[in-house]
Amino acid sequence: MSKFWSPVVSDLVPYVPGEQPKMTNLVKLNTNENPFGPSPKVLEAIREELTDNLRLYPDPEGEALKNAIARFYSVNTDQVFLGNGSDEVLAHIFYGLFQHGQPLLFPDITYSFYPVYCGLYGIEGRKIPLTESFEINPDDYVQPNGGVIFPNPNAPTGRYLELEKVEAIVAANASRVVVVDEAYVDFGGESAIALVDKYPNLLVSQTLSKARSLAGLRVGFAVGHPDLIEALNRVKNSFNSYPLDKLALAGAVAAFEDNSWFKATCEGVIGERDWVSKQLEGLGFEVLPSKANFVFARHPDHSGESLASGLRKQGVIVRHFNKPRIENFLRITTGTADQNKRLIEVLGELV
C-alpha cells in the first residue's frame, strides 16, 4: 500500500481477466473469443479510415453506429448508448443507475466484474444463489433492492433464462432498474431488447466482442428507455466524451451491416459448441445446457484443477474458477473444429 493512494484504492479487489498466454502452438479456449474472424467488410471499413483524418477526433455520439444498432433492433437512436466495450457500459450503469442505498441483486455464480464494480462505487451487492441445477429463479429477485443485474446467458455457467422469465423479473421490480447483460445472447438466445418499449426500467447491454468477432476493437452498447440512456450519457460525458475511436466506429457499423456473416458465424459456433458438448458427455462429463459460445463441464472422477493443469501441459488452455460450488468445473470456449478435436483428444487421455 502506497502513501500516495486514495483511501478507497487499498480496499479494491480488481477484476482478473482471462489469461493471454504467449505460448506457441496453443489451443486457446479460455477467454470466449470467437474462433471465426470478423467480416471482411469490417476489415475493409477499418482500412478506409486509415487516412490523414485520424488527426481529427471521432464522433463523440457515434451517430452512424447508433443508427445501425437502432435499425437492427427496431428501436430509436435515443434508446442506444455506446461505450468502450460492454465493461465500460456496465461501469457507467453501476455509477449512474444503481446507487440507491439498497443492495444490488445478482447471482452468486456470475460475471465477476459485478462485485468489482460494487467495491469501486461503494454499492452493497447481494448474491442470490442459483438453484441446484445452476439456474436463475425469478422468484428469488422479488425483494427490496437498489437494482438487479444478471447475464443471460449466464456466465460462466452458460445457462439461458427464457424471455418470459426475464420479463417476470423486470415486471416484479418496476421501481428499480433491471439490467440484462447479453454478451452471449446471439448463440441461441432471444434478446430482451424486444421488451424495452414495454418496460421503462429495463436496460439491455451487449457487446461486439463475441458474436461479431470484434473483441480487439472494444465496442459495447446498451438499449433502453431514453431516460436511462440520458443518465448514462451524463456519466459518460463527465468521464470520457470520446469512448470509441474512428476505427472502432467504422468497424462496428460494418459488422452490423453484414448480417449474413453474423448469422453464419453464430451458426458455426453453435454447431461446434454442440459437438463439443456431446463429445464431453461421451467422456463422462456433466455438461450444463449452454446457449453461449462456451460450455461449463465437470467430471465426477477428476478435479477441475487437475484437468485444467493436465490440459495446459498439452498446450490446451481453458478457464478454471477456484470458487465455491464451481471449483470442479471447466469453462471451455468453443474453438475451431481442429481446436475442439484437440481438446477432446487430450481430455480423453486425461480421463
C-alpha positions in Angstrom: 0.0 0.0 0.0 1.4 3.4 -1.1 1.1 6.5 1.0 0.0 8.2 -2.3 -3.1 6.1 -2.8 -6.6 7.4 -2.2 -8.1 5.5 0.7 -10.6 3.6 -1.4 -7.8 2.0 -3.5 -6.4 -0.2 -0.8 -9.8 -2.0 -0.3 -10.4 -2.6 -4.0 -10.3 -6.2 -5.3 -9.8 -5.8 -9.1 -11.2 -8.0 -11.8 -8.8 -10.6 -13.2 -9.2 -11.1 -16.9 -8.7 -14.4 -18.7 -5.0 -15.2 -19.3 -3.5 -14.2 -22.6 -0.6 -16.7 -22.8 2.4 -16.2 -25.1 2.9 -19.9 -25.7 3.4 -21.1 -29.3 1.1 -23.8 -30.9 -1.5 -23.0 -28.3 -5.1 -24.2 -28.3 -6.6 -21.1 -26.6 -10.0 -21.9 -25.2 -10.1 -19.7 -22.1 -11.4 -16.2 -22.9 -14.5 -16.8 -25.0 -13.2 -15.1 -28.1 -14.9 -16.0 -31.4 -12.9 -18.7 -33.3 -14.1 -17.2 -36.6 -12.8 -13.8 -37.7 -14.7 -10.6 -38.3 -16.5 -9.9 -41.6 -14.2 -8.9 -44.4 -16.4 -5.8 -44.7 -15.3 -4.8 -41.2 -11.6 -5.1 -42.2 -12.2 -3.0 -45.4 -14.1 -0.3 -43.4 -11.2 0.0 -41.0 -8.7 0.2 -43.8 -10.7 3.0 -45.4 -10.4 5.0 -42.1 -6.6 4.8 -42.2 -6.2 8.3 -43.6 -5.0 11.8 -42.6 -8.4 12.2 -40.9 -7.0 10.2 -37.9 -5.7 13.6 -36.7 -9.4 14.6 -36.1 -11.5 13.5 -33.1 -14.1 10.8 -33.7 -17.8 11.5 -33.5 -18.4 11.7 -29.7 -22.0 10.5 -30.1 -21.2 7.7 -32.6 -24.3 8.5 -34.6 -23.6 6.2 -37.5 -23.2 3.2 -35.1 -26.3 4.2 -33.1 -28.3 4.3 -36.4 -27.0 0.9 -37.3 -27.9 -0.6 -33.9 -31.3 1.1 -34.0 -32.1 -0.3 -37.4 -31.0 -3.8 -36.4 -33.2 -3.9 -33.3 -36.0 -1.7 -34.5 -35.6 0.9 -31.8 -34.9 4.7 -31.8 -31.4 6.1 -31.7 -32.2 7.9 -28.4 -32.6 4.4 -26.9 -29.0 3.4 -27.7 -25.9 4.1 -25.6 -22.3 3.3 -26.7 -19.2 2.5 -24.7 -15.7 1.3 -24.9 -16.6 -2.4 -24.6 -19.6 -3.6 -22.6 -17.4 -3.4 -19.4 -17.3 0.4 -19.7 -21.1 0.4 -20.4 -21.6 -1.6 -17.2 -19.3 0.7 -15.2 -21.5 3.7 -16.2 -24.6 1.7 -15.4 -23.4 0.9 -11.9 -22.4 4.5 -11.2 -25.5 6.1 -12.8 -28.3 3.7 -12.0 -27.5 1.5 -9.0 -26.6 3.9 -6.2 -29.8 4.0 -4.3 -28.7 3.0 -0.8 -30.2 -0.5 -1.1 -28.4 -3.8 -2.2 -27.9 -4.6 -5.8 -29.1 -8.1 -6.6 -27.1 -10.5 -8.8 -26.5 -14.3 -9.0 -23.9 -15.9 -6.7 -22.2 -17.5 -9.7 -22.0 -14.9 -12.4 -19.7 -12.4 -14.2 -17.1 -11.5 -11.6 -16.9 -7.8 -12.6 -20.2 -7.2 -10.8 -18.8 -7.3 -7.3 -15.7 -5.4 -8.5 -17.9 -2.5 -9.6 -19.8 -2.7 -6.3 -16.5 -2.2 -4.5 -15.4 0.6 -6.8 -18.6 2.6 -6.3 -19.4 1.7 -2.8 -22.6 -0.3 -3.7 -23.8 -3.1 -1.4 -24.0 -6.3 -3.5 -26.3 -9.1 -2.5 -25.6 -12.5 -4.2 -28.7 -14.6 -4.9 -27.9 -18.3 -5.1 -28.5 -20.1 -8.3 -30.6 -23.3 -8.0 -29.0 -26.7 -7.5 -29.1 -27.0 -11.3 -27.3 -23.6 -11.6 -30.4 -21.7 -12.9 -31.8 -18.3 -12.0 -35.1 -18.5 -10.2 -37.1 -15.3 -10.9 -39.0 -15.6 -7.6 -35.7 -15.0 -5.7 -35.5 -11.5 -7.2 -38.8 -10.3 -5.6 -37.3 -8.5 -2.6 -36.3 -4.9 -1.8 -33.3 -3.8 -3.8 -31.4 -0.9 -5.4 -31.4 -2.7 -8.8 -31.0 -6.1 -10.4 -28.3 -7.3 -12.9 -27.7 -10.7 -14.4 -26.1 -12.1 -17.6 -28.4 -14.0 -20.0 -27.0 -16.5 -20.9 -25.3 -16.5 -17.5 -21.5 -16.6 -17.3 -19.7 -18.8 -16.5 -22.5 -21.4 -16.5 -23.8 -20.7 -20.0 -27.4 -21.4 -18.8 -30.1 -19.3 -20.5 -33.2 -17.8 -18.9 -36.3 -17.8 -21.2 -37.6 -14.4 -22.1 -40.9 -14.8 -20.2 -38.9 -15.4 -17.0 -36.7 -12.4 -17.7 -39.9 -10.4 -18.1 -41.2 -11.7 -14.8 -38.1 -10.3 -13.0 -38.4 -6.9 -14.8 -42.1 -6.7 -14.0 -41.6 -7.5 -10.4 -39.1 -4.7 -10.0 -40.9 -1.8 -11.7 -39.4 0.8 -9.3 -35.8 -0.2 -9.9 -33.6 -0.7 -13.0 -33.1 -4.3 -14.2 -30.1 -4.8 -16.4 -29.8 -7.9 -18.6 -26.2 -8.4 -19.7 -26.5 -10.2 -23.1 -22.8 -10.7 -24.0 -23.7 -14.2 -25.3 -27.3 -14.0 -26.4 -26.7 -14.4 -30.1 -25.6 -18.0 -29.7 -29.1 -19.3 -29.3 -31.0 -16.9 -27.0 -33.6 -14.3 -27.6 -32.8 -10.7 -26.7 -34.7 -8.8 -24.1 -34.4 -5.7 -26.3 -37.8 -6.8 -27.6 -39.2 -5.7 -24.2 -37.6 -2.3 -23.7 -40.6 -0.4 -25.1 -42.9 -2.1 -22.6 -40.7 -1.6 -19.5 -39.0 1.7 -18.8 -37.0 0.1 -16.1 -35.3 -2.4 -18.4 -31.8 -1.9 -19.8 -30.1 -4.4 -22.0 -26.3 -4.4 -22.5 -24.5 -6.1 -25.3 -21.0 -6.4 -26.9 -19.5 -6.8 -30.3 -16.7 -8.9 -28.8 -18.3 -12.3 -29.0 -20.8 -12.9 -31.9 -19.3 -10.2 -34.1 -15.7 -11.3 -33.5 -14.5 -7.8 -32.5 -13.0 -8.3 -29.0 -10.0 -6.3 -30.2 -12.0 -3.2 -31.1 -13.7 -2.8 -27.7 -17.3 -1.8 -28.6 -20.3 -2.2 -26.3 -23.7 -0.7 -26.2 -26.9 -0.6 -24.2 -30.6 -0.3 -25.2 -33.4 1.0 -23.0 -35.7 3.9 -22.3 -34.4 7.3 -23.3 -34.4 8.4 -19.6 -31.9 5.6 -18.8 -29.8 6.4 -21.8 -29.7 10.1 -20.8 -28.3 9.1 -17.3 -25.6 7.0 -18.9 -24.7 9.9 -21.3 -24.3 12.3 -18.4 -21.9 9.9 -16.7 -20.0 9.2 -20.0 -19.6 12.9 -20.8 -18.3 13.5 -17.2 -15.7 10.8 -17.8 -14.7 10.4 -21.4 -16.6 12.2 -24.3 -14.8 10.1 -26.9 -15.1 6.4 -25.8 -14.9 4.9 -29.4 -12.2 5.8 -31.9 -12.8 6.2 -35.7 -11.6 2.7 -36.4 -13.9 1.1 -33.9 -16.9 3.1 -35.0 -16.3 2.2 -38.7 -15.7 -1.5 -38.0 -18.7 -1.8 -35.7 -21.0 -0.2 -38.3 -19.8 -2.6 -41.0 -20.3 -5.5 -38.6 -24.0 -4.7 -38.2 -24.4 -4.2 -41.9 -23.0 -7.6 -42.8 -25.9 -9.7 -41.4 -25.1 -12.8 -43.4 -21.6 -13.1 -42.0 -23.0 -12.5 -38.5 -25.5 -15.3 -38.9 -23.0 -17.7 -40.4 -20.6 -17.1 -37.6 -23.2 -17.7 -34.9 -24.3 -20.9 -36.6 -20.7 -22.1 -36.9 -20.1 -21.5 -33.2 -23.4 -23.2 -32.2 -22.6 -26.3 -34.3 -19.1 -26.6 -32.8 -20.4 -26.0 -29.3 -23.0 -28.7 -29.5 -20.4 -31.1 -31.0 -18.0 -30.5 -28.0 -20.9 -31.0 -25.6 -21.7 -34.4 -27.0 -18.1 -35.4 -27.0 -17.7 -34.4 -23.4 -20.7 -36.3 -22.3 -19.3 -39.3 -24.1 -16.2 -38.9 -21.9 -18.4 -39.0 -18.7 -18.6 -35.2 -18.2 -21.6 -33.4 -16.8 -22.2 -30.5 -19.2 -24.6 -27.7 -18.4 -27.0 -26.7 -21.2 -25.4 -23.8 -22.9 -26.6 -21.0 -25.2 -23.2 -19.2 -25.0 -20.0 -19.7 -27.1 -18.6 -21.9 -24.3 -19.6 -24.9 -22.2 -19.3 -25.4 -18.5 -18.5 -29.0 -17.6 -17.2 -31.2 -14.8 -16.1 -34.8 -14.5 -17.2 -36.9 -11.5 -13.8 -38.6 -11.1 -11.4 -35.7 -11.7 -11.0 -32.3 -10.1 -11.3 -29.2 -12.3 -7.8 -28.0 -11.2 -6.2 -31.3 -12.2 -7.9 -31.4 -15.6 -7.0 -27.7 -16.3 -3.4 -28.4 -15.4 -3.3 -31.5 -17.5 -4.7 -29.7 -20.5 -2.2 -26.9 -20.1 0.7 -29.3 -20.1 -0.5 -30.4 -23.6 -0.9 -26.8 -24.8 -4.7 -26.5 -24.3 -5.8 -23.6 -22.2 -9.3 -23.5 -20.6 -10.7 -21.4 -17.7 -10.9 -22.9 -14.2 -12.5 -20.9 -11.4 -11.4 -21.9 -7.9 -14.6 -20.8 -6.3 -17.3 -22.4 -4.1 -19.8 -24.6 -6.0 -17.9 -24.5 -9.3 -14.4 -25.5 -8.3 -14.6 -28.7 -10.3 -16.0 -27.1 -13.5 -14.1 -26.1 -16.6 -15.3 -23.3 -18.8 -14.3 -24.2 -22.3 -14.6 -21.7 -25.1 -15.8 -23.0 -28.4 -12.9 -23.1 -30.8 -12.4 -24.1 -34.4 -13.0 -27.7 -35.5 -9.3 -28.6 -35.2 -9.0 -26.9 -31.8 -12.1 -28.7 -30.5 -10.8 -32.1 -31.7 -7.5 -31.5 -30.0 -9.3 -30.6 -26.8 -11.3 -33.8 -26.8 -8.3 -35.9 -27.7 -6.3 -34.6 -24.7 -9.3 -34.9 -22.3 -9.8 -38.4 -23.5 -6.2 -39.2 -22.4 -6.7 -37.4 -19.1 -9.9 -39.1 -18.0 
